[in-house]
Amino acid sequence: MRTTLDLPEKLLEEAMKTSHIKTKTKVIITALQELIRKSKISELKKFKGKVDLAIDLDVIRGRQCRY
């Protein structure tokens, strides 16, 4: 989708320099993806300590205790 944006040039240049991304389009796409990712993580953090899972990771991963 083609969109016209009025972005601060210095901000865009700094984002490109910091992320080592060479195109404006790619840096904007990356920024949007990161925003979405952080939002999803924030939503998941609300469940911290509220879900009790009786899971034995050693059994799930097929590990055997050597002791």
N, C-alpha and C positions, 0 to 999 in steps of 0.2 A: 504494500500500500504506500502510495506516495503522499507525504505530508510536508507542509512548509512549517518550519519552526523558527522562532526567534530566540536563539540561545546565546548566552554570554560567551563570547569567543575565548576569553581567558579560562573560563571554567572548562570548556570543551577541550582546549589545548592541554590543560593540566590533567584532565582525565585520560587523555590519549597518552600523555607522557608517563603518567603514573602506572597505567595498565599495559604499556608497551603495545597498544593497539594502533594500527596505522590509519584506519579509516574512521570517519565520523559516524557513519552508519553502524559499524561494528561496535564502536564504543557505546553508542546509545542503546543498541540491542543488549549488550552485556550489562549495562547499568539497569535496564528494565528487568532482565532475568535475575540479577542479584537482588533487586528490590522485592521481587516475587518470592525468591528463595528465603530471604530474611523474614518476610511476612509469614510464610508457612512455618518456619522454625519457631517464630514467636507464638503462633497458634498452638503448636505442639507442646511448648513449654508450659502451657496452662494445665496440662495433664500430669505434670511431674508430681510424683508422690500419690497420685489418685488412682492409678491402675496397678493392681497387684497381680503380677504374673508369676505363677509357680513354675518357672522354667529352669531346667538344668542344662546349661549351655554345653557342658561336656557330653551329655547324652545326645543332644541335638547334633552336635558337630562330630559325633562318633569317636570322641576321645575316651581313652581309658586311663584311669588313675594308676600311676606307677607305685604308689605307696600303700 
